[in-house]
Amino acid sequence: MKEKKNRKPMGRAGSLLVSLLITAAVGFAYFYVSLPAINLQSGDFYSFLLLLCLVYTISVFVLSAKPLNQGEYSVVRTPREKIKEWFLFVKKSCLPVLILFAAIIVVAIVGQIISMPVFRASAYRELLTVQTGDFAADVAQISFDEIPTLDRSSAEFLGDRQMGTLSDMVSQFEYSGDSTQINYQGRPVRVAPIAYADLIKWFTNRGNGLPAYVVVDMVTQQATVTRLSEGMKYSFSEPLNRNIMRHLRFNYPTMMFATPEFEIDEEGHPYWIAPRVVKRIGLFGGVDIQGAVLVDAVTGQCQYYEEVPNWVDTLYVPELIMQQYDYYGTLIHGFINSILGQKDVTQTTSGYNYIAMNDDVYMYTGVTSANADQSNLGFLLTNQRTKETHFYTAPGATESAAQASAEGVVQDLNYRATFPLLLNIAGEPTYFIPLKDAANLVKTYAMVNVARYDIVAIGDTVPVCEQKYIQMLTDKGVTQVELLPQTKTEGVIAEIRTAVIEGNSYYFIRLQGEKVFYSISAAQNREVVTLSVGNLVIIEHAVAVEDSHSTILDAYTLTVIPPVPPAEQAEPPRSSS
């Protein structure tokens, strides 16, 4: 019987060629899944290079290893000899790759060191330019129909619930939850694309794309599904090449991106806004944004803008702005002071919210001392499109303390306070806090004075809450009576209509000679249930917003003027005899 011949080891050229092919295959698979930017300032790029070096080295070693038994030429080697032979092999076949491996590690370590705040404190402070502002002058009072009454979770709950009412979509698609707060046609709204319900639904619907997106009005709490004439082909729910991150990477392989935000332009066309990330300090430090790539969600067409169009609302996300202010506030007297002395050190509080002003969206967050106590020194407002930032001095309660104050007033109802929204009410910085029940629905509203968080007003509607709050400010001497945004009217009732809104009975009253209806709830004024057409009344109501076409105004108080009895009417003068 012939003895089997031992397999000859693969030649050096063959093993190198196969190793390169294996490395290329693994590298392509890793790149396709992880999508690292081919950029020396990206940490993912260094991980990618290290992986390629390891795969290549292991492949060459495995493919070039000699069999342990080569018949009469077999040589018994000690472990030390085997290690020595392995090092010789590495030196001959993989030395350039190992040098590259070591160089990558050295560059990464040095890059981290030269980017540390301990060496570049002043550069980190300069990432954000902060101006001092006048709150009453810069932040205008907004009308009742412009105050957002929802937080993100409530808006997404309403959007998801609205999707459930569409029988032709709910079996194939779902609410994505990737919502963005924007100003759309002068209204604060949250917009979000829908998503494929699962992989099978993607496979059967991928040809037409996603047929709609969801818009939730943050003021009226109305959720609508906007259907598109042509479906969105590019989104996060696409698993292959039309995935928005993969589409961006293949078109811009060297750019680093923040998470793309979904927005719509003033005509309602959907886009993905992908902020371009740059690092301004050392190799890895000083994360900032420089322009953005706008991707048409329908066609996939991409365009990079150094200065984005004015309809774009979200370029700088709140987390980045807060991080940059924390550098600005903590490194005011250098790195050592930020750790030890902490003189004049300030930092942002733990949450944020949004304010719509001048057709832009501003990020709001509080500023507190390094001790992180229950008081704020002031707050920041930052334009999310331009990063223009103002600090307003307003000593008072932190957002969490204001939330606790609001919850304390309605503790018997177990309502939960959302993160406050900062408003200008009668020239006073004021926390506006919607309160939700266990079902995540907004049930009532609170206003808490920033400087004096013992001033807490609660109302079932925004106008009622504001009226109570302003009255409390007046009673405590914080503001003057003339600041109350209301006026009076007197007349005879010509028409009465009723409606039940969120479990409360509302009466809509029109006076003779007027087209406006005055809205007041029975819980607010029980006397309204006894009204009849022909009654003479005095109504204190909200001032009509300039250029507004609304035919309904909120009424605060209503007084019925009783008719004068005939006996009390003045008798006609008698003629003298």
C-alpha positions as CSV (number, residue, x, y, z in Angstrom):
1,M,0.0,0.0,0.0
2,K,1.3,3.4,-0.9
3,E,1.8,5.8,1.9
4,K,0.0,9.1,1.6
5,K,2.2,11.9,0.7
6,N,2.2,14.8,3.1
7,R,0.5,18.0,1.8
8,K,3.1,20.6,0.8
9,P,2.7,23.9,2.5
10,M,1.4,26.7,0.3
11,G,4.1,28.8,-1.2
12,R,4.8,32.2,0.1
13,A,3.3,34.0,-2.9
14,G,0.2,31.9,-2.8
15,S,-0.4,32.3,0.9
16,L,0.1,36.1,0.6
17,L,-2.4,36.3,-2.3
18,V,-5.0,34.2,-0.5
19,S,-4.4,36.2,2.7
20,L,-5.0,39.4,0.9
21,L,-8.2,38.1,-0.6
22,I,-9.4,37.0,2.9
23,T,-8.5,40.4,4.3
24,A,-10.3,42.2,1.5
25,A,-13.5,40.0,2.0
26,V,-13.5,40.6,5.8
27,G,-12.7,44.3,5.3
28,F,-15.6,44.7,2.8
29,A,-18.1,42.9,5.1
30,Y,-17.0,45.0,8.1
31,F,-17.1,48.2,6.1
32,Y,-20.6,47.4,4.8
33,V,-22.0,46.7,8.3
34,S,-20.1,49.2,10.5
35,L,-19.6,52.0,7.9
36,P,-16.5,53.7,9.3
37,A,-15.5,57.0,7.8
38,I,-12.2,56.9,5.9
39,N,-10.9,59.7,8.0
40,L,-7.9,60.0,10.3
41,Q,-10.0,61.9,12.9
42,S,-12.5,59.0,13.1
43,G,-11.9,56.4,15.9
44,D,-13.8,53.9,13.9
45,F,-11.3,54.2,11.0
46,Y,-8.4,53.1,13.3
47,S,-10.5,50.1,14.5
48,F,-11.0,49.2,10.9
49,L,-7.3,49.4,10.1
50,L,-6.4,47.3,13.1
51,L,-8.9,44.7,12.2
52,L,-7.4,44.4,8.7
53,C,-3.9,44.0,10.1
54,L,-5.0,41.3,12.4
55,V,-7.0,39.4,9.8
56,Y,-4.1,39.6,7.3
57,T,-1.5,38.4,9.9
58,I,-3.6,35.5,11.1
59,S,-4.4,34.4,7.5
60,V,-0.7,34.4,6.5
61,F,0.3,32.5,9.6
62,V,-2.4,29.8,9.1
63,L,-1.8,29.3,5.4
64,S,2.0,29.3,5.6
65,A,2.3,27.0,8.6
66,K,4.4,23.8,7.9
67,P,2.8,20.4,8.8
68,L,4.0,18.9,12.0
69,N,5.0,15.5,10.4
70,Q,7.0,15.4,7.2
71,G,8.1,11.8,7.3
72,E,11.8,11.2,7.4
73,Y,12.4,14.9,7.4
74,S,10.4,15.4,10.6
75,V,12.3,17.4,13.2
76,V,11.3,17.4,16.8
77,R,11.5,20.9,18.1
78,T,11.3,22.3,21.6
79,P,8.7,24.9,22.5
80,R,11.4,27.6,22.5
81,E,12.5,26.7,19.0
82,K,8.9,26.8,17.8
83,I,8.4,30.3,19.2
84,K,11.7,31.4,17.6
85,E,10.6,30.0,14.3
86,W,7.3,31.7,14.6
87,F,9.0,35.1,15.2
88,L,11.3,34.5,12.2
89,F,8.2,33.8,10.1
90,V,6.5,37.0,11.3
91,K,9.6,39.0,10.6
92,K,9.8,37.7,7.0
93,S,6.1,37.8,6.0
94,C,4.3,40.3,8.2
95,L,6.8,42.8,9.3
96,P,5.4,45.7,7.2
97,V,1.9,44.9,8.5
98,L,3.0,44.8,12.1
99,I,4.8,48.1,11.7
100,L,1.6,49.6,10.4
101,F,-0.3,48.0,13.3
102,A,2.1,49.6,15.8
103,A,2.0,52.9,14.0
104,I,-1.8,53.0,14.2
105,I,-1.7,52.4,17.9
106,V,0.9,55.0,18.5
107,V,-0.9,57.6,16.4
108,A,-4.2,56.8,18.2
109,I,-2.6,57.2,21.6
110,V,-0.7,60.4,20.8
111,G,-3.8,61.8,19.1
112,Q,-5.9,61.1,22.3
113,I,-3.2,62.8,24.5
114,I,-2.9,66.0,22.4
115,S,-6.7,66.2,22.2
116,M,-7.3,66.1,26.0
117,P,-8.8,69.1,27.8
118,V,-6.0,69.1,30.3
119,F,-3.6,70.4,27.6
120,R,-6.1,72.4,25.5
121,A,-8.5,73.9,28.0
122,S,-8.7,77.3,26.3
123,A,-9.4,75.7,22.9
124,Y,-12.3,73.7,24.4
125,R,-13.8,76.9,25.9
126,E,-13.7,78.6,22.4
127,L,-15.9,75.9,20.8
128,L,-19.0,77.8,21.9
129,T,-19.4,81.5,21.9
130,V,-21.9,82.6,24.6
131,Q,-23.5,86.1,24.6
132,T,-25.4,87.6,27.5
133,G,-29.0,88.4,26.7
134,D,-32.0,90.3,28.1
135,F,-34.8,87.7,28.5
136,A,-37.8,90.1,28.4
137,A,-36.4,91.8,25.3
138,D,-35.1,88.7,23.4
139,V,-37.9,86.2,24.2
140,A,-41.2,87.7,23.2
141,Q,-44.5,86.6,24.8
142,I,-46.3,84.1,22.5
143,S,-50.0,83.7,22.1
144,F,-52.0,80.9,23.5
145,D,-52.2,79.1,20.1
146,E,-48.4,78.9,19.8
147,I,-47.5,77.3,23.1
148,P,-46.4,73.6,22.7
149,T,-48.4,71.4,25.1
150,L,-46.7,68.1,24.4
151,D,-43.3,66.6,25.2
152,R,-41.6,64.2,22.9
153,S,-42.9,61.0,24.4
154,S,-46.5,62.3,24.4
155,A,-46.2,63.4,20.8
156,E,-44.8,60.0,19.7
157,F,-47.6,58.3,21.6
158,L,-50.1,60.3,19.6
159,G,-48.3,59.6,16.4
160,D,-48.2,55.9,17.0
161,R,-51.9,55.9,18.0
162,Q,-52.8,57.7,14.8
163,M,-51.0,55.1,12.7
164,G,-53.2,52.4,14.3
165,T,-56.3,54.1,12.9
166,L,-55.2,53.6,9.3
167,S,-56.4,50.1,8.2
168,D,-54.6,50.2,4.9
169,M,-51.2,50.9,6.5
170,V,-51.2,49.4,10.0
171,S,-50.6,45.9,8.7
172,Q,-47.6,46.8,6.7
173,F,-46.0,49.8,8.4
174,E,-45.5,51.2,11.9
175,Y,-44.6,54.5,13.5
176,S,-40.8,54.8,13.5
177,G,-40.2,57.0,16.5
178,D,-37.5,58.9,14.8
179,S,-39.3,62.2,15.3
180,T,-37.8,65.7,15.0
181,Q,-39.2,68.9,16.4
182,I,-39.3,71.6,13.7
183,N,-41.2,74.8,12.7
184,Y,-43.5,73.9,9.8
185,Q,-45.5,76.7,8.2
186,G,-45.2,78.7,11.4
187,R,-46.3,75.9,13.7
188,P,-44.2,73.9,16.2
189,V,-44.6,70.2,15.1
190,R,-42.9,66.9,15.4
191,V,-42.4,64.9,12.2
192,A,-41.4,61.3,11.8
193,P,-41.3,58.8,9.0
194,I,-43.2,55.6,9.1
195,A,-41.2,52.3,9.0
196,Y,-41.6,48.8,7.6
197,A,-43.3,46.6,10.2
198,D,-40.7,43.8,9.7
199,L,-38.3,42.3,7.2
200,I,-41.1,40.5,5.3
201,K,-43.1,43.7,5.0
202,W,-39.9,45.5,3.7
203,F,-39.4,42.8,1.0
204,T,-43.0,43.1,-0.2
205,N,-43.2,47.0,-0.1
206,R,-39.6,48.0,-0.9
207,G,-40.5,48.8,-4.6
208,N,-42.9,51.6,-3.6
209,G,-41.1,52.8,-0.5
210,L,-42.6,54.3,2.6
211,P,-45.9,56.0,1.5
212,A,-46.3,58.6,4.3
213,Y,-44.9,60.4,7.3
214,V,-46.6,61.6,10.6
215,V,-47.0,65.2,11.7
216,V,-48.0,65.9,15.3
217,D,-49.0,69.5,16.1
218,M,-47.4,70.3,19.5
219,V,-50.0,72.9,20.3
220,T,-53.3,71.3,19.3
221,Q,-52.1,67.8,19.9
222,Q,-53.5,66.7,16.5
223,A,-51.7,63.9,14.7
224,T,-52.0,63.5,11.0
225,V,-50.6,61.1,8.5
226,T,-49.4,62.8,5.3
227,R,-49.5,60.6,2.3
228,L,-46.9,61.0,-0.5
229,S,-47.4,60.8,-4.2
230,E,-44.2,58.8,-4.4
231,G,-42.8,56.8,-1.5
232,M,-39.7,57.4,0.5
233,K,-37.0,55.0,-0.7
234,Y,-34.3,56.0,1.8
235,S,-34.7,55.6,5.6
236,F,-33.3,53.8,8.7
237,S,-35.7,50.9,8.1
238,E,-34.0,50.0,4.8
239,P,-31.6,47.1,5.6
240,L,-29.4,47.2,2.4
241,N,-28.0,49.9,0.2
242,R,-30.9,52.3,0.7
243,N,-30.3,52.5,4.4
244,I,-29.7,56.2,5.0
245,M,-26.4,55.8,6.8
246,R,-25.1,53.4,4.1
247,H,-26.3,55.7,1.3
248,L,-24.4,58.6,2.9
249,R,-21.2,56.6,3.5
250,F,-21.1,55.3,-0.1
251,N,-21.5,58.9,-1.4
252,Y,-19.3,60.6,1.1
253,P,-16.7,58.0,2.3
254,T,-14.5,60.4,4.1
255,M,-17.1,62.5,5.9
256,M,-18.1,61.9,9.5
257,F,-21.8,62.3,10.2
258,A,-24.0,62.8,13.3
259,T,-27.2,60.9,13.3
260,P,-29.4,62.2,10.4
261,E,-32.6,64.0,11.4
262,F,-35.9,63.7,9.5
263,E,-37.4,67.0,8.4
264,I,-39.8,68.4,5.8
265,D,-39.5,71.6,3.9
266,E,-42.2,74.3,3.7
267,E,-43.9,72.3,0.9
268,G,-44.0,69.2,2.9
269,H,-41.3,67.3,1.0
270,P,-39.3,64.9,3.2
271,Y,-35.5,65.1,3.7
272,W,-32.8,63.6,5.9
273,I,-30.5,66.2,7.4
274,A,-27.1,64.7,8.1
275,P,-24.8,67.1,10.0
276,R,-21.2,66.8,9.1
277,V,-19.0,66.2,12.1
278,V,-15.5,67.8,12.4
279,K,-13.0,67.7,15.2
280,R,-11.3,71.0,15.9
281,I,-8.9,70.2,18.6
282,G,-5.9,67.9,18.2
283,L,-6.8,64.7,16.4
284,F,-9.9,63.5,18.2
285,G,-11.1,66.5,20.4
286,G,-13.5,69.4,20.0
287,V,-16.4,67.7,18.2
288,D,-18.4,70.3,16.2
289,I,-20.6,70.6,13.2
290,Q,-19.7,72.1,9.8
291,G,-22.5,72.1,7.4
292,A,-24.7,69.2,6.4
293,V,-25.7,66.8,3.7
294,L,-29.3,67.0,2.7
295,V,-30.7,63.8,1.3
296,D,-34.0,63.7,-0.5
297,A,-35.8,60.8,1.2
298,V,-37.7,59.9,-2.0
299,T,-35.0,60.0,-4.6
300,G,-31.8,59.7,-2.5
301,Q,-30.3,62.8,-4.2
302,C,-27.6,64.2,-1.9
303,Q,-26.2,67.8,-1.6
304,Y,-23.7,69.1,0.8
305,Y,-24.2,72.7,2.2
306,E,-21.7,74.7,4.2
307,E,-24.7,76.9,5.2
308,V,-28.0,75.0,5.2
309,P,-31.2,76.4,3.9
310,N,-33.3,78.5,6.3
311,W,-36.1,75.9,6.5
312,V,-33.7,73.4,8.1
313,D,-34.2,73.5,11.9
314,T,-32.0,70.9,13.4
315,L,-28.2,71.0,12.8
316,Y,-26.8,71.2,16.3
317,V,-28.4,68.6,18.5
318,P,-29.0,69.6,22.2
319,E,-26.5,67.0,23.5
320,L,-23.6,68.6,21.5
321,I,-24.6,72.1,22.6
322,M,-24.7,71.1,26.3
323,Q,-21.4,69.3,26.0
324,Q,-19.8,72.4,24.5
325,Y,-21.3,74.7,27.2
326,D,-20.0,72.3,29.9
327,Y,-16.5,72.9,28.5
328,Y,-17.2,76.6,28.4
329,G,-18.5,76.7,32.0
330,T,-16.1,74.3,33.7
331,L,-12.8,75.4,32.0
332,I,-13.3,79.1,32.8
333,H,-10.1,79.2,34.9
334,G,-8.3,76.2,33.4
335,F,-8.4,72.5,33.8
336,I,-7.1,72.2,37.3
337,N,-9.6,74.7,38.6
338,S,-12.4,72.6,37.1
339,I,-11.4,69.7,39.3
340,L,-10.1,71.3,42.5
341,G,-11.0,74.9,43.2
342,Q,-14.0,75.1,40.9
343,K,-14.1,78.9,41.1
344,D,-16.9,80.3,38.9
345,V,-17.5,76.8,37.4
346,T,-20.9,76.3,35.9
347,Q,-22.6,73.5,34.0
348,T,-25.8,72.6,32.3
349,T,-28.7,70.8,34.1
350,S,-29.7,67.3,33.1
351,G,-32.5,68.0,30.6
352,Y,-33.5,70.3,27.8
353,N,-36.5,71.4,25.8
354,Y,-37.4,73.4,22.7
355,I,-38.7,76.9,22.0
356,A,-39.9,78.2,18.6
357,M,-38.9,81.7,17.9
358,N,-38.5,83.7,14.7
359,D,-39.2,80.7,12.5
360,D,-36.3,78.8,14.1
361,V,-36.1,76.1,16.8
362,Y,-34.1,77.0,19.9
363,M,-32.7,74.6,22.5
364,Y,-33.3,75.5,26.1
365,T,-31.4,74.2,29.2
366,G,-30.7,75.5,32.6
367,V,-27.3,76.5,34.0
368,T,-26.3,75.7,37.6
369,S,-23.2,75.7,39.7
370,A,-20.7,72.9,40.0
371,N,-22.4,71.8,43.2
372,A,-25.5,70.9,41.2
373,D,-27.9,72.1,43.9
374,Q,-31.6,72.8,43.5
375,S,-31.1,76.3,42.1
376,N,-30.2,77.6,38.7
377,L,-28.0,80.6,37.9
378,G,-29.8,81.1,34.6
379,F,-30.4,79.4,31.3
380,L,-29.2,79.0,27.7
381,L,-31.0,79.5,24.5
382,T,-29.3,78.2,21.4
383,N,-30.4,78.3,17.8
384,Q,-30.2,74.8,16.5
385,R,-29.5,75.9,13.0
386,T,-26.8,78.6,13.6
387,K,-25.5,77.7,17.1
388,E,-26.0,81.3,18.2
389,T,-26.1,81.0,22.0
390,H,-27.3,83.4,24.7
391,F,-27.1,83.1,28.4
392,Y,-29.8,84.8,30.5
393,T,-29.3,85.4,34.2
394,A,-32.4,84.2,36.1
395,P,-31.6,82.8,39.5
396,G,-34.2,80.4,40.7
397,A,-35.4,76.8,40.8
398,T,-34.0,74.1,38.6
399,E,-36.2,72.3,36.2
400,S,-36.5,69.2,38.5
401,A,-37.5,71.4,41.5
402,A,-40.2,73.1,39.4
403,Q,-41.5,69.7,38.3
404,A,-41.7,68.6,41.9
405,S,-43.6,71.8,42.8
406,A,-46.1,71.2,40.0
407,E,-46.6,67.6,40.9
408,G,-47.1,68.6,44.6
409,V,-50.2,70.7,43.7
410,V,-51.9,67.7,42.0
411,Q,-50.4,64.9,44.1
412,D,-53.8,63.4,44.7
413,L,-54.2,62.7,41.0
414,N,-50.7,61.1,40.5
415,Y,-50.0,63.2,37.5
416,R,-46.4,63.2,36.2
417,A,-44.7,66.5,35.2
418,T,-42.9,66.7,31.8
419,F,-39.7,68.5,31.4
420,P,-40.5,72.3,31.6
421,L,-40.7,74.6,28.6
422,L,-39.4,78.1,29.3
423,L,-41.8,81.0,28.4
424,N,-42.0,84.7,28.8
425,I,-45.2,85.4,30.7
426,A,-45.8,89.0,31.7
427,G,-42.0,89.6,31.3
428,E,-41.2,86.9,33.8
429,P,-39.2,83.7,33.0
430,T,-41.7,81.0,33.6
431,Y,-41.6,77.2,33.5
432,F,-44.6,75.8,31.6
433,I,-45.2,72.2,32.5
434,P,-47.8,69.8,31.0
435,L,-48.9,67.2,33.5
436,K,-49.6,63.6,32.2
437,D,-51.6,60.7,33.6
438,A,-50.5,57.1,33.6
439,A,-51.8,56.6,30.0
440,N,-49.2,59.3,28.8
441,L,-52.0,61.8,28.0
442,V,-51.7,65.4,29.0
443,K,-54.5,66.2,31.5
444,T,-53.6,69.6,32.9
445,Y,-51.0,72.4,32.8
446,A,-48.8,74.2,35.4
447,M,-46.9,77.4,35.3
448,V,-44.1,77.9,37.8
449,N,-42.2,81.2,38.3
450,V,-38.5,80.6,37.9
451,A,-37.4,83.0,40.6
452,R,-40.1,82.1,43.0
453,Y,-41.2,78.5,42.5
454,D,-43.8,78.8,45.3
455,I,-45.9,80.6,42.7
456,V,-47.5,77.7,41.0
457,A,-50.7,77.9,38.9
458,I,-52.7,75.0,37.6
459,G,-55.3,75.0,34.8
460,D,-57.2,72.6,32.6
461,T,-56.4,74.7,29.6
462,V,-53.4,76.9,28.7
463,P,-55.4,80.2,28.8
464,V,-56.9,79.3,32.2
465,C,-53.5,78.3,33.6
466,E,-51.9,81.5,32.3
467,Q,-54.7,83.7,33.7
468,K,-54.4,82.2,37.1
469,Y,-50.6,82.5,37.0
470,I,-50.6,86.2,36.0
471,Q,-53.2,86.9,38.7
472,M,-50.9,85.2,41.3
473,L,-48.0,87.4,40.0
474,T,-50.1,90.4,40.6
475,D,-51.3,89.3,44.0
476,K,-47.8,88.8,45.2
477,G,-46.5,92.1,43.8
478,V,-44.3,90.5,41.1
479,T,-46.1,92.3,38.2
480,Q,-48.6,95.1,37.9
481,V,-52.3,94.6,37.0
482,E,-51.9,96.3,33.6
483,L,-49.8,93.4,32.4
484,L,-52.8,91.1,32.4
485,P,-53.4,90.2,28.7
486,Q,-57.1,90.5,28.7
487,T,-59.9,92.8,27.9
488,K,-63.7,93.2,28.6
489,T,-66.7,93.1,26.5
490,E,-70.4,93.6,27.4
491,G,-73.5,92.7,25.4
492,V,-76.6,90.6,25.0
493,I,-76.2,86.8,24.3
494,A,-77.3,86.0,20.8
495,E,-76.1,82.3,20.6
496,I,-74.9,79.6,22.9
497,R,-73.2,76.4,21.8
498,T,-71.7,73.6,23.9
499,A,-69.1,70.9,23.5
500,V,-67.3,68.3,25.7
501,I,-63.5,68.6,25.3
502,E,-61.3,66.1,27.2
503,G,-64.1,65.4,29.6
504,N,-64.9,69.1,30.4
505,S,-68.1,70.9,29.3
506,Y,-67.3,74.1,27.4
507,Y,-69.8,76.9,26.5
508,F,-69.3,79.0,23.4
509,I,-71.1,82.3,23.7
510,R,-71.7,84.9,20.9
511,L,-72.9,88.3,21.6
512,Q,-75.3,90.4,19.5
513,G,-73.5,92.2,16.7
514,E,-70.3,90.1,17.0
515,K,-68.9,87.1,15.1
516,V,-66.5,85.9,17.8
517,F,-67.4,83.2,20.2
518,Y,-66.1,83.3,23.8
519,S,-65.1,79.9,25.2
520,I,-65.5,79.2,28.9
521,S,-65.7,75.8,30.8
522,A,-68.4,75.0,33.3
523,A,-65.7,73.9,35.8
524,Q,-64.3,77.4,35.5
525,N,-67.6,79.2,35.9
526,R,-70.7,77.2,37.0
527,E,-73.0,80.1,36.2
528,V,-72.6,79.5,32.5
529,V,-75.0,76.5,32.7
530,T,-77.8,78.9,33.6
531,L,-77.3,81.2,30.7
532,S,-80.0,81.9,28.1
533,V,-80.1,83.8,24.9
534,G,-81.0,87.4,25.7
535,N,-79.0,87.6,29.0
536,L,-76.8,90.7,29.4
537,V,-73.3,89.7,30.4
538,I,-69.8,91.1,31.0
539,I,-67.0,88.8,29.7
540,E,-63.3,89.2,30.5
541,H,-61.4,87.4,27.7
542,A,-58.1,87.0,26.0
543,V,-56.9,89.7,23.6
544,A,-57.2,88.7,20.0
545,V,-53.9,87.9,18.3
546,E,-52.9,90.4,15.7
547,D,-53.6,89.2,12.1
548,S,-55.4,86.1,13.6
549,H,-58.5,84.8,11.8
550,S,-59.7,82.8,14.8
551,T,-63.4,83.2,15.6
552,I,-63.0,81.8,19.2
553,L,-61.4,83.6,22.1
554,D,-60.8,82.2,25.6
555,A,-63.0,83.7,28.3
556,Y,-61.7,84.0,31.9
557,T,-64.7,85.4,33.8
558,L,-68.3,85.9,33.0
559,T,-70.7,88.1,35.0
560,V,-74.5,88.1,34.4
561,I,-76.1,91.5,34.7
562,P,-79.6,91.0,36.1
563,P,-82.4,92.9,34.4
564,V,-83.7,96.0,36.2
565,P,-87.1,95.3,37.8
566,P,-89.9,97.5,36.5
567,A,-90.6,98.9,40.0
568,E,-87.1,100.3,40.2
569,Q,-87.3,102.1,36.9
570,A,-87.4,105.9,37.2
571,E,-91.0,107.3,37.1
572,P,-91.6,110.0,34.5
573,P,-91.7,113.5,35.9
574,R,-95.1,114.9,36.6
575,S,-96.2,118.1,35.0
576,S,-96.7,121.0,37.4
577,S,-100.2,122.2,37.9
